Amino acid sequence: MKHVAILAAAIFAVSALPAIGQTASGTKSQPPSDEIVHMRQEIAAARKTYDTKVGEAKKVYDEAKAAAAKERDAAISAARANAHQKKS
């Protein structure tokens, strides 16, 4: 009988914990202020600007890389053509 009473008390104590935690955390939370919202909007705008600039830079890089590859390929073709002409 003593074990049943201890078990019942333990179950009651554990079931009361979430209710205590909910009321304590509910009183501490506050809605976001306008300053926080404004700060997050500025951060989002800064990230968007950064992403745009990086995208533009990547495009320029890809174009320059393609032009360099074209020059390399032309030089390789010319070198191979000269090598074949010397053998003949």
PDB file of N, CA, C and O in Angstrom, chain B, residues numbered from 101:
ATOM      1  N   MET B 101       0.822  -1.184   0.000  1.00  0.00           N
ATOM      2  CA  MET B 101       0.000   0.000   0.000  1.00  0.00           C
ATOM      3  C   MET B 101       0.870   1.252   0.000  1.00  0.00           C
ATOM      4  O   MET B 101       0.535   2.253  -0.635  1.00  0.00           O
ATOM      5  N   LYS B 102       1.984   1.187   0.715  1.00  0.00           N
ATOM      6  CA  LYS B 102       2.893   2.321   0.786  1.00  0.00           C
ATOM      7  C   LYS B 102       3.503   2.598  -0.595  1.00  0.00           C
ATOM      8  O   LYS B 102       3.704   3.757  -0.959  1.00  0.00           O
ATOM      9  N   HIS B 103       3.799   1.540  -1.367  1.00  0.00           N
ATOM     10  CA  HIS B 103       4.368   1.700  -2.704  1.00  0.00           C
ATOM     11  C   HIS B 103       3.376   2.364  -3.651  1.00  0.00           C
ATOM     12  O   HIS B 103       3.769   3.170  -4.494  1.00  0.00           O
ATOM     13  N   VAL B 104       2.119   2.038  -3.521  1.00  0.00           N
ATOM     14  CA  VAL B 104       1.089   2.626  -4.369  1.00  0.00           C
ATOM     15  C   VAL B 104       0.981   4.119  -4.092  1.00  0.00           C
ATOM     16  O   VAL B 104       0.831   4.908  -5.026  1.00  0.00           O
ATOM     17  N   ALA B 105       1.053   4.511  -2.854  1.00  0.00           N
ATOM     18  CA  ALA B 105       0.963   5.920  -2.492  1.00  0.00           C
ATOM     19  C   ALA B 105       2.164   6.691  -3.026  1.00  0.00           C
ATOM     20  O   ALA B 105       2.007   7.815  -3.504  1.00  0.00           O
ATOM     21  N   ILE B 106       3.353   6.114  -2.956  1.00  0.00           N
ATOM     22  CA  ILE B 106       4.559   6.769  -3.470  1.00  0.00           C
ATOM     23  C   ILE B 106       4.477   6.892  -4.986  1.00  0.00           C
ATOM     24  O   ILE B 106       4.820   7.929  -5.554  1.00  0.00           O
ATOM     25  N   LEU B 107       4.016   5.817  -5.640  1.00  0.00           N
ATOM     26  CA  LEU B 107       3.879   5.827  -7.086  1.00  0.00           C
ATOM     27  C   LEU B 107       2.851   6.868  -7.528  1.00  0.00           C
ATOM     28  O   LEU B 107       3.076   7.581  -8.505  1.00  0.00           O
ATOM     29  N   ALA B 108       1.741   6.959  -6.825  1.00  0.00           N
ATOM     30  CA  ALA B 108       0.711   7.940  -7.158  1.00  0.00           C
ATOM     31  C   ALA B 108       1.231   9.355  -6.966  1.00  0.00           C
ATOM     32  O   ALA B 108       0.934  10.233  -7.776  1.00  0.00           O
ATOM     33  N   ALA B 109       1.998   9.593  -5.913  1.00  0.00           N
ATOM     34  CA  ALA B 109       2.562  10.917  -5.667  1.00  0.00           C
ATOM     35  C   ALA B 109       3.560  11.283  -6.757  1.00  0.00           C
ATOM     36  O   ALA B 109       3.601  12.428  -7.207  1.00  0.00           O
ATOM     37  N   ALA B 110       4.370  10.308  -7.185  1.00  0.00           N
ATOM     38  CA  ALA B 110       5.359  10.565  -8.228  1.00  0.00           C
ATOM     39  C   ALA B 110       4.671  10.895  -9.551  1.00  0.00           C
ATOM     40  O   ALA B 110       5.081  11.823 -10.249  1.00  0.00           O
ATOM     41  N   ILE B 111       3.643  10.151  -9.895  1.00  0.00           N
ATOM     42  CA  ILE B 111       2.907  10.403 -11.137  1.00  0.00           C
ATOM     43  C   ILE B 111       2.259  11.781 -11.100  1.00  0.00           C
ATOM     44  O   ILE B 111       2.282  12.504 -12.097  1.00  0.00           O
ATOM     45  N   PHE B 112       1.689  12.146  -9.973  1.00  0.00           N
ATOM     46  CA  PHE B 112       1.068  13.461  -9.827  1.00  0.00           C
ATOM     47  C   PHE B 112       2.111  14.566  -9.969  1.00  0.00           C
ATOM     48  O   PHE B 112       1.852  15.580 -10.617  1.00  0.00           O
ATOM     49  N   ALA B 113       3.275  14.382  -9.375  1.00  0.00           N
ATOM     50  CA  ALA B 113       4.327  15.396  -9.439  1.00  0.00           C
ATOM     51  C   ALA B 113       4.836  15.565 -10.865  1.00  0.00           C
ATOM     52  O   ALA B 113       5.057  16.690 -11.314  1.00  0.00           O
ATOM     53  N   VAL B 114       5.025  14.452 -11.583  1.00  0.00           N
ATOM     54  CA  VAL B 114       5.513  14.516 -12.958  1.00  0.00           C
ATOM     55  C   VAL B 114       4.470  15.149 -13.877  1.00  0.00           C
ATOM     56  O   VAL B 114       4.827  15.915 -14.772  1.00  0.00           O
ATOM     57  N   SER B 115       3.214  14.849 -13.678  1.00  0.00           N
ATOM     58  CA  SER B 115       2.183  15.422 -14.526  1.00  0.00           C
ATOM     59  C   SER B 115       2.003  16.913 -14.283  1.00  0.00           C
ATOM     60  O   SER B 115       1.511  17.617 -15.165  1.00  0.00           O
ATOM     61  N   ALA B 116       2.382  17.406 -13.126  1.00  0.00           N
ATOM     62  CA  ALA B 116       2.255  18.833 -12.820  1.00  0.00           C
ATOM     63  C   ALA B 116       3.398  19.644 -13.421  1.00  0.00           C
ATOM     64  O   ALA B 116       3.261  20.856 -13.588  1.00  0.00           O
ATOM     65  N   LEU B 117       4.514  19.014 -13.749  1.00  0.00           N
ATOM     66  CA  LEU B 117       5.676  19.746 -14.263  1.00  0.00           C
ATOM     67  C   LEU B 117       5.421  20.472 -15.580  1.00  0.00           C
ATOM     68  O   LEU B 117       5.789  21.643 -15.683  1.00  0.00           O
ATOM     69  N   PRO B 118       4.821  19.859 -16.582  1.00  0.00           N
ATOM     70  CA  PRO B 118       4.596  20.606 -17.821  1.00  0.00           C
ATOM     71  C   PRO B 118       3.698  21.824 -17.629  1.00  0.00           C
ATOM     72  O   PRO B 118       3.899  22.843 -18.290  1.00  0.00           O
ATOM     73  N   ALA B 119       2.741  21.742 -16.764  1.00  0.00           N
ATOM     74  CA  ALA B 119       1.858  22.885 -16.517  1.00  0.00           C
ATOM     75  C   ALA B 119       2.643  24.023 -15.878  1.00  0.00           C
ATOM     76  O   ALA B 119       2.426  25.186 -16.216  1.00  0.00           O
ATOM     77  N   ILE B 120       3.536  23.711 -14.977  1.00  0.00           N
ATOM     78  CA  ILE B 120       4.349  24.747 -14.328  1.00  0.00           C
ATOM     79  C   ILE B 120       5.278  25.375 -15.366  1.00  0.00           C
ATOM     80  O   ILE B 120       5.438  26.595 -15.395  1.00  0.00           O
ATOM     81  N   GLY B 121       5.887  24.557 -16.213  1.00  0.00           N
ATOM     82  CA  GLY B 121       6.788  25.062 -17.242  1.00  0.00           C
ATOM     83  C   GLY B 121       6.083  25.934 -18.255  1.00  0.00           C
ATOM     84  O   GLY B 121       6.660  26.907 -18.740  1.00  0.00           O
ATOM     85  N   GLN B 122       4.852  25.606 -18.583  1.00  0.00           N
ATOM     86  CA  GLN B 122       4.121  26.391 -19.568  1.00  0.00           C
ATOM     87  C   GLN B 122       3.772  27.766 -19.021  1.00  0.00           C
ATOM     88  O   GLN B 122       3.890  28.758 -19.740  1.00  0.00           O
ATOM     89  N   THR B 123       3.355  27.846 -17.795  1.00  0.00           N
ATOM     90  CA  THR B 123       2.988  29.158 -17.257  1.00  0.00           C
ATOM     91  C   THR B 123       4.215  30.019 -17.054  1.00  0.00           C
ATOM     92  O   THR B 123       4.157  31.233 -17.248  1.00  0.00           O
ATOM     93  N   ALA B 124       5.325  29.413 -16.666  1.00  0.00           N
ATOM     94  CA  ALA B 124       6.537  30.205 -16.441  1.00  0.00           C
ATOM     95  C   ALA B 124       7.089  30.733 -17.753  1.00  0.00           C
ATOM     96  O   ALA B 124       7.512  31.887 -17.821  1.00  0.00           O
ATOM     97  N   SER B 125       7.096  29.916 -18.793  1.00  0.00           N
ATOM     98  CA  SER B 125       7.648  30.377 -20.061  1.00  0.00           C
ATOM     99  C   SER B 125       6.676  31.318 -20.773  1.00  0.00           C
ATOM    100  O   SER B 125       7.110  32.177 -21.540  1.00  0.00           O
ATOM    101  N   GLY B 126       5.410  31.177 -20.543  1.00  0.00           N
ATOM    102  CA  GLY B 126       4.422  32.041 -21.182  1.00  0.00           C
ATOM    103  C   GLY B 126       4.513  33.476 -20.702  1.00  0.00           C
ATOM    104  O   GLY B 126       4.235  34.400 -21.466  1.00  0.00           O
ATOM    105  N   THR B 127       4.892  33.680 -19.461  1.00  0.00           N
ATOM    106  CA  THR B 127       4.974  35.034 -18.939  1.00  0.00           C
ATOM    107  C   THR B 127       6.245  35.734 -19.379  1.00  0.00           C
ATOM    108  O   THR B 127       6.274  36.964 -19.427  1.00  0.00           O
ATOM    109  N   LYS B 128       7.296  34.996 -19.702  1.00  0.00           N
ATOM    110  CA  LYS B 128       8.566  35.611 -20.078  1.00  0.00           C
ATOM    111  C   LYS B 128       8.616  35.999 -21.548  1.00  0.00           C
ATOM    112  O   LYS B 128       9.340  36.929 -21.905  1.00  0.00           O
ATOM    113  N   SER B 129       7.873  35.320 -22.407  1.00  0.00           N
ATOM    114  CA  SER B 129       7.957  35.615 -23.835  1.00  0.00           C
ATOM    115  C   SER B 129       7.222  36.909 -24.149  1.00  0.00           C
ATOM    116  O   SER B 129       6.138  37.183 -23.633  1.00  0.00           O
ATOM    117  N   GLN B 130       7.857  37.696 -25.019  1.00  0.00           N
ATOM    118  CA  GLN B 130       7.274  38.972 -25.416  1.00  0.00           C
ATOM    119  C   GLN B 130       7.203  38.992 -26.934  1.00  0.00           C
ATOM    120  O   GLN B 130       8.014  38.352 -27.604  1.00  0.00           O
ATOM    121  N   PRO B 131       6.247  39.714 -27.473  1.00  0.00           N
ATOM    122  CA  PRO B 131       6.188  39.809 -28.932  1.00  0.00           C
ATOM    123  C   PRO B 131       7.402  40.572 -29.449  1.00  0.00           C
ATOM    124  O   PRO B 131       7.941  41.423 -28.741  1.00  0.00           O
ATOM    125  N   PRO B 132       7.841  40.281 -30.678  1.00  0.00           N
ATOM    126  CA  PRO B 132       9.021  40.962 -31.208  1.00  0.00           C
ATOM    127  C   PRO B 132       8.758  42.457 -31.366  1.00  0.00           C
ATOM    128  O   PRO B 132       7.672  42.885 -31.757  1.00  0.00           O
ATOM    129  N   SER B 133       9.774  43.221 -31.053  1.00  0.00           N
ATOM    130  CA  SER B 133       9.614  44.673 -31.169  1.00  0.00           C
ATOM    131  C   SER B 133       9.849  45.095 -32.611  1.00  0.00           C
ATOM    132  O   SER B 133      10.364  44.326 -33.423  1.00  0.00           O
ATOM    133  N   ASP B 134       9.467  46.311 -32.911  1.00  0.00           N
ATOM    134  CA  ASP B 134       9.655  46.834 -34.256  1.00  0.00           C
ATOM    135  C   ASP B 134      11.134  46.940 -34.607  1.00  0.00           C
ATOM    136  O   ASP B 134      11.500  46.800 -35.774  1.00  0.00           O
ATOM    137  N   GLU B 135      11.986  47.185 -33.621  1.00  0.00           N
ATOM    138  CA  GLU B 135      13.422  47.293 -33.875  1.00  0.00           C
ATOM    139  C   GLU B 135      13.992  45.966 -34.359  1.00  0.00           C
ATOM    140  O   GLU B 135      14.829  45.937 -35.261  1.00  0.00           O
ATOM    141  N   ILE B 136      13.545  44.881 -33.766  1.00  0.00           N
ATOM    142  CA  ILE B 136      14.025  43.564 -34.170  1.00  0.00           C
ATOM    143  C   ILE B 136      13.555  43.243 -35.582  1.00  0.00           C
ATOM    144  O   ILE B 136      14.324  42.729 -36.395  1.00  0.00           O
ATOM    145  N   VAL B 137      12.304  43.541 -35.872  1.00  0.00           N
ATOM    146  CA  VAL B 137      11.769  43.297 -37.215  1.00  0.00           C
ATOM    147  C   VAL B 137      12.538  44.126 -38.240  1.00  0.00           C
ATOM    148  O   VAL B 137      12.897  43.627 -39.307  1.00  0.00           O
ATOM    149  N   HIS B 138      12.789  45.384 -37.917  1.00  0.00           N
ATOM    150  CA  HIS B 138      13.526  46.272 -38.811  1.00  0.00           C
ATOM    151  C   HIS B 138      14.950  45.751 -39.028  1.00  0.00           C
ATOM    152  O   HIS B 138      15.451  45.765 -40.152  1.00  0.00           O
ATOM    153  N   MET B 139      15.592  45.300 -37.970  1.00  0.00           N
ATOM    154  CA  MET B 139      16.952  44.764 -38.062  1.00  0.00           C
ATOM    155  C   MET B 139      16.969  43.543 -38.989  1.00  0.00           C
ATOM    156  O   MET B 139      17.854  43.418 -39.835  1.00  0.00           O
ATOM    157  N   ARG B 140      16.006  42.660 -38.831  1.00  0.00           N
ATOM    158  CA  ARG B 140      15.963  41.456 -39.665  1.00  0.00           C
ATOM    159  C   ARG B 140      15.711  41.804 -41.127  1.00  0.00           C
ATOM    160  O   ARG B 140      16.246  41.146 -42.020  1.00  0.00           O
ATOM    161  N   GLN B 141      14.909  42.820 -41.380  1.00  0.00           N
ATOM    162  CA  GLN B 141      14.670  43.258 -42.751  1.00  0.00           C
ATOM    163  C   GLN B 141      15.942  43.819 -43.375  1.00  0.00           C
ATOM    164  O   GLN B 141      16.232  43.568 -44.544  1.00  0.00           O
ATOM    165  N   GLU B 142      16.701  44.585 -42.582  1.00  0.00           N
ATOM    166  CA  GLU B 142      17.971  45.131 -43.074  1.00  0.00           C
ATOM    167  C   GLU B 142      18.967  44.013 -43.371  1.00  0.00           C
ATOM    168  O   GLU B 142      19.685  44.068 -44.370  1.00  0.00           O
ATOM    169  N   ILE B 143      19.010  43.011 -42.516  1.00  0.00           N
ATOM    170  CA  ILE B 143      19.906  41.871 -42.726  1.00  0.00           C
ATOM    171  C   ILE B 143      19.513  41.138 -44.004  1.00  0.00           C
ATOM    172  O   ILE B 143      20.379  40.769 -44.798  1.00  0.00           O
ATOM    173  N   ALA B 144      18.225  40.926 -44.208  1.00  0.00           N
ATOM    174  CA  ALA B 144      17.754  40.242 -45.412  1.00  0.00           C
ATOM    175  C   ALA B 144      18.105  41.041 -46.666  1.00  0.00           C
ATOM    176  O   ALA B 144      18.499  40.467 -47.682  1.00  0.00           O
ATOM    177  N   ALA B 145      17.961  42.368 -46.595  1.00  0.00           N
ATOM    178  CA  ALA B 145      18.298  43.216 -47.736  1.00  0.00           C
ATOM    179  C   ALA B 145      19.795  43.164 -48.027  1.00  0.00           C
ATOM    180  O   ALA B 145      20.203  43.119 -49.187  1.00  0.00           O
ATOM    181  N   ALA B 146      20.608  43.169 -46.982  1.00  0.00           N
ATOM    182  CA  ALA B 146      22.064  43.094 -47.161  1.00  0.00           C
ATOM    183  C   ALA B 146      22.457  41.760 -47.792  1.00  0.00           C
ATOM    184  O   ALA B 146      23.321  41.719 -48.667  1.00  0.00           O
ATOM    185  N   ARG B 147      21.842  40.696 -47.364  1.00  0.00           N
ATOM    186  CA  ARG B 147      22.150  39.379 -47.931  1.00  0.00           C
ATOM    187  C   ARG B 147      21.722  39.303 -49.396  1.00  0.00           C
ATOM    188  O   ARG B 147      22.416  38.706 -50.219  1.00  0.00           O
ATOM    189  N   LYS B 148      20.586  39.904 -49.715  1.00  0.00           N
ATOM    190  CA  LYS B 148      20.102  39.893 -51.095  1.00  0.00           C
ATOM    191  C   LYS B 148      21.054  40.675 -51.998  1.00  0.00           C
ATOM    192  O   LYS B 148      21.369  40.230 -53.101  1.00  0.00           O
ATOM    193  N   THR B 149      21.511  41.836 -51.534  1.00  0.00           N
ATOM    194  CA  THR B 149      22.464  42.638 -52.296  1.00  0.00           C
ATOM    195  C   THR B 149      23.762  41.869 -52.512  1.00  0.00           C
ATOM    196  O   THR B 149      24.317  41.866 -53.611  1.00  0.00           O
ATOM    197  N   TYR B 150      24.235  41.223 -51.461  1.00  0.00           N
ATOM    198  CA  TYR B 150      25.458  40.420 -51.548  1.00  0.00           C
ATOM    199  C   TYR B 150      25.295  39.303 -52.579  1.00  0.00           C
ATOM    200  O   TYR B 150      26.163  39.107 -53.430  1.00  0.00           O
ATOM    201  N   ASP B 151      24.192  38.581 -52.500  1.00  0.00           N
ATOM    202  CA  ASP B 151      23.956  37.476 -53.429  1.00  0.00           C
ATOM    203  C   ASP B 151      23.898  37.965 -54.876  1.00  0.00           C
ATOM    204  O   ASP B 151      24.379  37.287 -55.783  1.00  0.00           O
ATOM    205  N   THR B 152      23.311  39.139 -55.088  1.00  0.00           N
ATOM    206  CA  THR B 152      23.231  39.717 -56.432  1.00  0.00           C
ATOM    207  C   THR B 152      24.627  40.032 -56.954  1.00  0.00           C
ATOM    208  O   THR B 152      24.961  39.699 -58.091  1.00  0.00           O
ATOM    209  N   LYS B 153      25.448  40.682 -56.113  1.00  0.00           N
ATOM    210  CA  LYS B 153      26.805  41.041 -56.529  1.00  0.00           C
ATOM    211  C   LYS B 153      27.653  39.801 -56.787  1.00  0.00           C
ATOM    212  O   LYS B 153      28.429  39.773 -57.742  1.00  0.00           O
ATOM    213  N   VAL B 154      27.518  38.796 -55.966  1.00  0.00           N
ATOM    214  CA  VAL B 154      28.269  37.557 -56.161  1.00  0.00           C
ATOM    215  C   VAL B 154      27.829  36.881 -57.457  1.00  0.00           C
ATOM    216  O   VAL B 154      28.663  36.353 -58.192  1.00  0.00           O
ATOM    217  N   GLY B 155      26.541  36.893 -57.742  1.00  0.00           N
ATOM    218  CA  GLY B 155      26.041  36.317 -58.985  1.00  0.00           C
ATOM    219  C   GLY B 155      26.605  37.024 -60.204  1.00  0.00           C
ATOM    220  O   GLY B 155      26.982  36.379 -61.183  1.00  0.00           O
ATOM    221  N   GLU B 156      26.663  38.347 -60.148  1.00  0.00           N
ATOM    222  CA  GLU B 156      27.222  39.114 -61.261  1.00  0.00           C
ATOM    223  C   GLU B 156      28.704  38.813 -61.433  1.00  0.00           C
ATOM    224  O   GLU B 156      29.185  38.664 -62.556  1.00  0.00           O
ATOM    225  N   ALA B 157      29.429  38.721 -60.314  1.00  0.00           N
ATOM    226  CA  ALA B 157      30.862  38.420 -60.379  1.00  0.00           C
ATOM    227  C   ALA B 157      31.099  37.023 -60.937  1.00  0.00           C
ATOM    228  O   ALA B 157      32.042  36.814 -61.700  1.00  0.00           O
ATOM    229  N   LYS B 158      30.268  36.079 -60.570  1.00  0.00           N
ATOM    230  CA  LYS B 158      30.413  34.719 -61.095  1.00  0.00           C
ATOM    231  C   LYS B 158      30.175  34.687 -62.596  1.00  0.00           C
ATOM    232  O   LYS B 158      30.833  33.944 -63.323  1.00  0.00           O
ATOM    233  N   LYS B 159      29.229  35.500 -63.054  1.00  0.00           N
ATOM    234  CA  LYS B 159      28.938  35.551 -64.488  1.00  0.00           C
ATOM    235  C   LYS B 159      30.143  36.092 -65.249  1.00  0.00           C
ATOM    236  O   LYS B 159      30.517  35.545 -66.286  1.00  0.00           O
ATOM    237  N   VAL B 160      30.753  37.162 -64.743  1.00  0.00           N
ATOM    238  CA  VAL B 160      31.942  37.733 -65.376  1.00  0.00           C
ATOM    239  C   VAL B 160      33.075  36.711 -65.363  1.00  0.00           C
ATOM    240  O   VAL B 160      33.780  36.544 -66.358  1.00  0.00           O
ATOM    241  N   TYR B 161      33.243  36.035 -64.238  1.00  0.00           N
ATOM    242  CA  TYR B 161      34.286  35.012 -64.122  1.00  0.00           C
ATOM    243  C   TYR B 161      34.063  33.888 -65.131  1.00  0.00           C
ATOM    244  O   TYR B 161      35.003  33.459 -65.801  1.00  0.00           O
ATOM    245  N   ASP B 162      32.839  33.416 -65.239  1.00  0.00           N
ATOM    246  CA  ASP B 162      32.541  32.323 -66.166  1.00  0.00           C
ATOM    247  C   ASP B 162      32.804  32.736 -67.613  1.00  0.00           C
ATOM    248  O   ASP B 162      33.290  31.935 -68.411  1.00  0.00           O
ATOM    249  N   GLU B 163      32.481  33.995 -67.952  1.00  0.00           N
ATOM    250  CA  GLU B 163      32.734  34.476 -69.306  1.00  0.00           C
ATOM    251  C   GLU B 163      34.232  34.565 -69.582  1.00  0.00           C
ATOM    252  O   GLU B 163      34.687  34.170 -70.655  1.00  0.00           O
ATOM    253  N   ALA B 164      35.002  35.081 -68.623  1.00  0.00           N
ATOM    254  CA  ALA B 164      36.452  35.185 -68.793  1.00  0.00           C
ATOM    255  C   ALA B 164      37.088  33.798 -68.868  1.00  0.00           C
ATOM    256  O   ALA B 164      38.018  33.575 -69.643  1.00  0.00           O
ATOM    257  N   LYS B 165      36.589  32.887 -68.073  1.00  0.00           N
ATOM    258  CA  LYS B 165      37.112  31.525 -68.081  1.00  0.00           C
ATOM    259  C   LYS B 165      36.831  30.854 -69.428  1.00  0.00           C
ATOM    260  O   LYS B 165      37.689  30.152 -69.964  1.00  0.00           O
ATOM    261  N   ALA B 166      35.637  31.068 -69.972  1.00  0.00           N
ATOM    262  CA  ALA B 166      35.293  30.488 -71.267  1.00  0.00           C
ATOM    263  C   ALA B 166      36.178  31.068 -72.370  1.00  0.00           C
ATOM    264  O   ALA B 166      36.614  30.339 -73.261  1.00  0.00           O
ATOM    265  N   ALA B 167      36.447  32.376 -72.318  1.00  0.00           N
ATOM    266  CA  ALA B 167      37.310  33.006 -73.315  1.00  0.00           C
ATOM    267  C   ALA B 167      38.734  32.459 -73.213  1.00  0.00           C
ATOM    268  O   ALA B 167      39.369  32.193 -74.233  1.00  0.00           O
ATOM    269  N   ALA B 168      39.234  32.290 -71.998  1.00  0.00           N
ATOM    270  CA  ALA B 168      40.577  31.745 -71.808  1.00  0.00           C
ATOM    271  C   ALA B 168      40.649  30.300 -72.297  1.00  0.00           C
ATOM    272  O   ALA B 168      41.647  29.896 -72.894  1.00  0.00           O
ATOM    273  N   ALA B 169      39.613  29.535 -72.053  1.00  0.00           N
ATOM    274  CA  ALA B 169      39.592  28.148 -72.514  1.00  0.00           C
ATOM    275  C   ALA B 169      39.583  28.089 -74.037  1.00  0.00           C
ATOM    276  O   ALA B 169      40.203  27.213 -74.640  1.00  0.00           O
ATOM    277  N   LYS B 170      38.877  29.026 -74.647  1.00  0.00           N
ATOM    278  CA  LYS B 170      38.819  29.074 -76.115  1.00  0.00           C
ATOM    279  C   LYS B 170      40.213  29.372 -76.683  1.00  0.00           C
ATOM    280  O   LYS B 170      40.634  28.753 -77.661  1.00  0.00           O
ATOM    281  N   GLU B 171      40.922  30.322 -76.066  1.00  0.00           N
ATOM    282  CA  GLU B 171      42.283  30.657 -76.496  1.00  0.00           C
ATOM    283  C   GLU B 171      43.218  29.462 -76.301  1.00  0.00           C
ATOM    284  O   GLU B 171      44.036  29.163 -77.170  1.00  0.00           O
ATOM    285  N   ARG B 172      43.097  28.791 -75.176  1.00  0.00           N
ATOM    286  CA  ARG B 172      43.925  27.616 -74.893  1.00  0.00           C
ATOM    287  C   ARG B 172      43.683  26.530 -75.931  1.00  0.00           C
ATOM    288  O   ARG B 172      44.625  25.947 -76.469  1.00  0.00           O
ATOM    289  N   ASP B 173      42.417  26.269 -76.205  1.00  0.00           N
ATOM    290  CA  ASP B 173      42.080  25.229 -77.169  1.00  0.00           C
ATOM    291  C   ASP B 173      42.618  25.572 -78.559  1.00  0.00           C
ATOM    292  O   ASP B 173      43.089  24.691 -79.279  1.00  0.00           O
ATOM    293  N   ALA B 174      42.547  26.851 -78.936  1.00  0.00           N
ATOM    294  CA  ALA B 174      43.074  27.273 -80.241  1.00  0.00           C
ATOM    295  C   ALA B 174      44.587  27.093 -80.286  1.00  0.00           C
ATOM    296  O   ALA B 174      45.126  26.653 -81.302  1.00  0.00           O
ATOM    297  N   ALA B 175      45.278  27.426 -79.201  1.00  0.00           N
ATOM    298  CA  ALA B 175      46.735  27.273 -79.150  1.00  0.00           C
ATOM    299  C   ALA B 175      47.121  25.797 -79.206  1.00  0.00           C
ATOM    300  O   ALA B 175      48.095  25.438 -79.869  1.00  0.00           O
ATOM    301  N   ILE B 176      46.374  24.945 -78.523  1.00  0.00           N
ATOM    302  CA  ILE B 176      46.646  23.504 -78.542  1.00  0.00           C
ATOM    303  C   ILE B 176      46.426  22.954 -79.946  1.00  0.00           C
ATOM    304  O   ILE B 176      47.224  22.156 -80.439  1.00  0.00           O
ATOM    305  N   SER B 177      45.357  23.376 -80.580  1.00  0.00           N
ATOM    306  CA  SER B 177      45.082  22.913 -81.949  1.00  0.00           C
ATOM    307  C   SER B 177      46.182  23.344 -82.904  1.00  0.00           C
ATOM    308  O   SER B 177      46.606  22.577 -83.768  1.00  0.00           O
ATOM    309  N   ALA B 178      46.649  24.599 -82.737  1.00  0.00           N
ATOM    310  CA  ALA B 178      47.721  25.101 -83.601  1.00  0.00           C
ATOM    311  C   ALA B 178      49.012  24.322 -83.357  1.00  0.00           C
ATOM    312  O   ALA B 178      49.730  24.003 -84.304  1.00  0.00           O
ATOM    313  N   ALA B 179      49.309  24.018 -82.110  1.00  0.00           N
ATOM    314  CA  ALA B 179      50.520  23.261 -81.789  1.00  0.00           C
ATOM    315  C   ALA B 179      50.444  21.861 -82.366  1.00  0.00           C
ATOM    316  O   ALA B 179      51.441  21.355 -82.882  1.00  0.00           O
ATOM    317  N   ARG B 180      49.314  21.239 -82.294  1.00  0.00           N
ATOM    318  CA  ARG B 180      49.159  19.894 -82.861  1.00  0.00           C
ATOM    319  C   ARG B 180      49.255  19.913 -84.386  1.00  0.00           C
ATOM    320  O   ARG B 180      49.837  19.018 -84.998  1.00  0.00           O
ATOM    321  N   ALA B 181      48.671  20.951 -84.983  1.00  0.00           N
ATOM    322  CA  ALA B 181      48.722  21.058 -86.440  1.00  0.00           C
ATOM    323  C   ALA B 181      50.170  21.263 -86.887  1.00  0.00           C
ATOM    324  O   ALA B 181      50.590  20.676 -87.884  1.00  0.00           O
ATOM    325  N   ASN B 182      50.938  22.082 -86.171  1.00  0.00           N
ATOM    326  CA  ASN B 182      52.334  22.299 -86.515  1.00  0.00           C
ATOM    327  C   ASN B 182      53.134  21.014 -86.341  1.00  0.00           C
ATOM    328  O   ASN B 182      54.019  20.725 -87.146  1.00  0.00           O
ATOM    329  N   ALA B 183      52.840  20.256 -85.323  1.00  0.00           N
ATOM    330  CA  ALA B 183      53.568  18.998 -85.085  1.00  0.00           C
ATOM    331  C   ALA B 183      53.295  17.991 -86.195  1.00  0.00           C
ATOM    332  O   ALA B 183      54.197  17.270 -86.621  1.00  0.00           O
ATOM    333  N   HIS B 184      52.061  17.944 -86.659  1.00  0.00           N
ATOM    334  CA  HIS B 184      51.710  16.996 -87.733  1.00  0.00           C
ATOM    335  C   HIS B 184      52.333  17.420 -89.058  1.00  0.00           C
ATOM    336  O   HIS B 184      52.706  16.563 -89.860  1.00  0.00           O
ATOM    337  N   GLN B 185      52.455  18.732 -89.307  1.00  0.00           N
ATOM    338  CA  GLN B 185      53.045  19.218 -90.530  1.00  0.00           C
ATOM    339  C   GLN B 185      54.538  18.915 -90.574  1.00  0.00           C
ATOM    340  O   GLN B 185      55.074  18.628 -91.645  1.00  0.00           O
ATOM    341  N   LYS B 186      55.222  18.973 -89.426  1.00  0.00           N
ATOM    342  CA  LYS B 186      56.661  18.727 -89.385  1.00  0.00           C
ATOM    343  C   LYS B 186      56.956  17.250 -89.623  1.00  0.00           C
ATOM    344  O   LYS B 186      58.004  16.908 -90.172  1.00  0.00           O
ATOM    345  N   LYS B 187      56.035  16.368 -89.213  1.00  0.00           N
ATOM    346  CA  LYS B 187      56.256  14.939 -89.397  1.00  0.00           C
ATOM    347  C   LYS B 187      56.093  14.556 -90.861  1.00  0.00           C
ATOM    348  O   LYS B 187      56.761  13.637 -91.336  1.00  0.00           O
ATOM    349  N   SER B 188      55.233  15.233 -91.568  1.00  0.00           N
ATOM    350  CA  SER B 188      54.934  14.849 -92.953  1.00  0.00           C
ATOM    351  C   SER B 188      55.986  15.225 -93.913  1.00  0.00           C
ATOM    352  O   SER B 188      55.855  14.959 -95.108  1.00  0.00           O
TER     353      SER B 188
END
